[in-house]
Amino acid sequence: MTHWDAVVVGAGPAGSATALLLARSGARVLLLDRARFPRDKPCSEYLSPETTRVLERLGGGVLDAVAQASHARLTGMKVVAPSGRAMIGRFDRTGARFSFALPRTSFDMILRSAAETAGAVVQEGVKVHDLIYDRGAVGGVIAAETHRARVVVGADGLRSVVARRLGGVRTSSPRRVAFTAHVADVAGVTDVGEMHVGQTGYVGMGPIGGGVTTVALVVPVKTLKLRTGFFDALDRFPGLAGRFDRRRVVRGILATGPFAQWSRASVAPDGGALLVGDAADFFDPFTGQGIYSALRGAELAAAAVMEALTSGASLQAYARARRREFAGKWLLERLIALGVGWPALVERVVARLARRADLADLLVRASGNCIPARAVLAPGVLAGLLW
Ligand SMILES: Cc1cc2nc3c(=O)[nH]c(=O)nc-3n(C[C@H](O)[C@H](O)[C@H](O)COP(=O)(O)OP(=O)(O)OC[C@H]3O[C@@H](n4cnc5c(N)ncnc54)[C@H](O)[C@@H]3O)c2cc1C
């Protein structure tokens, strides 16, 4: 049995960033992942523009490593309605503000290595099965061996075992699943990410460097029985038909979901554990905010854990910080995720935004975390999207 200040379960963006920050602050940290890195993850692999600032704050050469890795730079997002009508919003009108997009194999490896360099002990191929308790509070994890810790950080993603042990998860509509692939030489790819909304489901895609495009098909669980081939499904979207060469798949299809799932509590009621990243909540990938939320959540989690370790403060401060930080984003991403399930509504909003570049930019900047979500949630702006 080993004793740690913190055991972090999961070395994705949330877990690696939390481990990095804790180790740098002097905590003795064990970072566990059931996978061996580099590992892949079904994702559209776009880092919203504000993510760059978090990477800079993480230090340890993380931002430089991302900039040196093979990547693409996106300057905005295009949304295509079921009819084929399109709108484009930019992160700024000069094109200076951009987002990185790169394969998760390299991005997650950069963060995991930075955590190790900062002093975290990393163990791969280690699956956590359960939590242990010490006088009512979480006191460690059970994997192949037992690891005791003053704090356990559950950063183990959408199907988090830590979240399930802490009191369970809630689910809601829309229940969607995703199929993702990497395809080379896709016709018409530019410097904007593309979201194509159809009668059932949507496709998110964009360049990730090296002439490769990441493509994610997201469909409601209930339509899965109508499953056709991946490329046949893509060809039914007017903005995508004929753009893919099926022989140019460079990474096969990965599936994930269903989403719209969040934990009942981000902090264990009796202390000793908290959740960060998808383990805490993941609603829908449409707005592409998951990695930003994982990294920003890691900053909040590390601050609360260090307070708990050094002064015995309650971890509940983390739950309050998350609400302050993410309440607007939670509402905006839910409204958008529900809205894309209504093709007629998407048609109307895209038609409006195609004529109102100012509103298109506002929406894209809010979903890219460049400005607070509440900027879009003002009644006047919401009305402007429809009338
Ligand atoms: C289709 C799709 C497209 C997306 N596109 C984008 C996008 O373009 N931009 C964006 O910002 N976000 C996007 N997201 C969301 C993003 O992928 C997630 O929000 C992000 O990966 C969350 O990071 P995380 O560290 O919380 O979890 P993860 O990245 O899932 O990492 C969790 C880690 O925990 C490990 N683990 C799990 N269980 C255990 C266990 N029992 N024991 C030990 N280790 C364990 C896993 O191996 C994994 O390495 C997308 C999601 C989907 C599904």
The ligand as a MOL file (V3000), in Angstrom:
LIG
                    3D

  0  0  0     0  0            999 V3000
M  V30 BEGIN CTAB
M  V30 COUNTS 53 58 0 0 0
M  V30 BEGIN ATOM
M  V30 1 C -17.5390 13.4130 -30.5410 0
M  V30 2 C -16.8490 14.3400 -29.5940 0
M  V30 3 C -16.2380 15.4810 -30.0770 0
M  V30 4 C -15.6240 16.3660 -29.1960 0
M  V30 5 N -15.0000 17.4520 -29.7080 0
M  V30 6 C -14.4100 18.3360 -28.8790 0
M  V30 7 C -13.6980 19.4520 -29.3980 0
M  V30 8 O -13.5550 19.6350 -30.6130 0
M  V30 9 N -13.1570 20.3300 -28.5130 0
M  V30 10 C -13.2670 20.1460 -27.1490 0
M  V30 11 O -12.7920 20.9860 -26.4000 0
M  V30 12 N -13.9060 19.0710 -26.6320 0
M  V30 13 C -14.4520 18.1660 -27.4680 0
M  V30 14 N -15.0570 17.0490 -26.9460 0
M  V30 15 C -15.0630 16.8530 -25.4890 0
M  V30 16 C -13.6980 16.3680 -24.9910 0
M  V30 17 O -13.2910 15.2370 -25.7140 0
M  V30 18 C -13.7850 16.0310 -23.4970 0
M  V30 19 O -14.5260 17.0120 -22.8360 0
M  V30 20 C -12.3830 15.9200 -22.8750 0
M  V30 21 O -11.6860 14.8090 -23.4060 0
M  V30 22 C -12.5090 15.7620 -21.3620 0
M  V30 23 O -11.2430 15.4840 -20.8090 0
M  V30 24 P -11.1410 14.5890 -19.5070 0
M  V30 25 O -9.7060 14.6220 -19.1030 0
M  V30 26 O -12.1790 14.9560 -18.5400 0
M  V30 27 O -11.5350 13.0930 -19.9710 0
M  V30 28 P -10.8270 12.1190 -20.9990 0
M  V30 29 O -10.0870 12.8570 -22.0280 0
M  V30 30 O -11.8890 11.1620 -21.4400 0
M  V30 31 O -9.7480 11.3200 -20.1220 0
M  V30 32 C -10.1630 10.3990 -19.1390 0
M  V30 33 C -9.0100 9.4230 -18.8870 0
M  V30 34 O -9.3890 8.5720 -17.8140 0
M  V30 35 C -8.9300 7.2540 -18.0750 0
M  V30 36 N -9.7730 6.3420 -17.2980 0
M  V30 37 C -11.1040 6.1210 -17.4600 0
M  V30 38 N -11.5330 5.2410 -16.5480 0
M  V30 39 C -10.4580 4.8990 -15.7910 0
M  V30 40 C -10.2830 4.0380 -14.6730 0
M  V30 41 N -11.3040 3.3310 -14.1390 0
M  V30 42 N -9.0400 3.9080 -14.1310 0
M  V30 43 C -7.9810 4.6210 -14.6660 0
M  V30 44 N -8.1110 5.4560 -15.7110 0
M  V30 45 C -9.3320 5.5900 -16.2610 0
M  V30 46 C -9.0960 7.1110 -19.5890 0
M  V30 47 O -8.2430 6.1080 -20.1100 0
M  V30 48 C -8.7210 8.5190 -20.0750 0
M  V30 49 O -7.3510 8.6090 -20.4300 0
M  V30 50 C -15.6550 16.1220 -27.8020 0
M  V30 51 C -16.2710 14.9770 -27.3130 0
M  V30 52 C -16.8510 14.0870 -28.1910 0
M  V30 53 C -17.4790 12.8550 -27.6490 0
M  V30 END ATOM
M  V30 BEGIN BOND
M  V30 1 1 1 2
M  V30 2 1 2 3
M  V30 3 2 2 52
M  V30 4 2 3 4
M  V30 5 1 4 5
M  V30 6 1 4 50
M  V30 7 2 5 6
M  V30 8 1 6 7
M  V30 9 1 6 13
M  V30 10 2 7 8
M  V30 11 1 7 9
M  V30 12 1 9 10
M  V30 13 2 10 11
M  V30 14 1 10 12
M  V30 15 2 12 13
M  V30 16 1 13 14
M  V30 17 1 14 15
M  V30 18 1 14 50
M  V30 19 1 15 16
M  V30 20 1 16 17
M  V30 21 1 16 18
M  V30 22 1 18 19
M  V30 23 1 18 20
M  V30 24 1 20 21
M  V30 25 1 20 22
M  V30 26 1 22 23
M  V30 27 1 23 24
M  V30 28 2 24 25
M  V30 29 1 24 26
M  V30 30 1 24 27
M  V30 31 1 27 28
M  V30 32 2 28 29
M  V30 33 1 28 30
M  V30 34 1 28 31
M  V30 35 1 31 32
M  V30 36 1 32 33
M  V30 37 1 33 34
M  V30 38 1 33 48
M  V30 39 1 34 35
M  V30 40 1 35 36
M  V30 41 1 35 46
M  V30 42 1 36 37
M  V30 43 1 36 45
M  V30 44 2 37 38
M  V30 45 1 38 39
M  V30 46 1 39 40
M  V30 47 2 39 45
M  V30 48 1 40 41
M  V30 49 2 40 42
M  V30 50 1 42 43
M  V30 51 2 43 44
M  V30 52 1 44 45
M  V30 53 1 46 47
M  V30 54 1 46 48
M  V30 55 1 48 49
M  V30 56 2 50 51
M  V30 57 1 51 52
M  V30 58 1 52 53
M  V30 END BOND
M  V30 END CTAB
M  END
